[in-house]
């Protein structure tokens, strides 16, 4: 039997792909693409040249060896 049965509903999961998400920033050092999925934003970022991106992520909350995103949304992973 293929497809959902009479008693099941199909679950549609939102998704995004880099190849189909339009470019929103096209700068010499970075290309950014953003897709809105329900209440989340998915970002695809490409660095076409060799860049040290560490300074951009300095100051994120968390332990120095495991920095976390500063977004207010809850994390699905647990600290170990």
N, C-alpha and C positions, 0 to 999 in steps of 0.2 A: 504494500500500500504506500503510495507516495503522497506527500503533502500532509497538511494537518487533518485530523479526523474531525467528525462533527462536534466532538466534545472539547477540542483543542483550538486555540486561536494562534495564528502565526505571530511570532514575536519579531518585530522589526527593530533591529539594532542600528542606530545611526553610525555612519562611518565616513572617513575622509581618506583620500589618497593624494600623495604629493603631485602626481601627474595630472589630477583633475582640479586641484585647488588653485585658484588664480593667484598670481604674484601681487602682493600688496606693497612690498618695499624691494626695490632693485637698485642697490647701491654698489659701489666698487668692491666693498669688503663683505657684503652680506646680501643674501636674497631671502626674503621672508614671505611665507604663505600662511594665511590664517583661515580656519574653517570653524564655524559655530555649530556645535552639536548639542542640541537641547540647551542645558545650562553650562556647558563646558566650551572652552576654546582650545582647538588643536593647532599647534604651530609647527611648521616645517621650516627649518632654517638651514641654509647652505652658505658656507664660507668658501668662495671661489679662489681666494688667495690665502696664504699661510698667515693666520692671525692668532695672537695670544688672547683668548676670550676670558681668561681668569679674572682680570680686573672688573669685568662686567658682572660677575657673579659674587664678588667680594661683599661681605656683609649680610649674606643670607642667614636666616635663623638656623640654629642647630649646632651640633658639635662641629668643631673645626674640621674633623676628618670626614664627617657626613653631613654637609650642609643641606638644608631643606628649602623648598620653595616658600616664599613669603606670602603666597596666596591665601586668602581667608577660607578657602574651601577645605573640608576635612580630608585627611589622608586615609587611604584604604590600607596602607601598610602600617605595621606596628614597629615601634622602636625595639631593638633587641639589646 
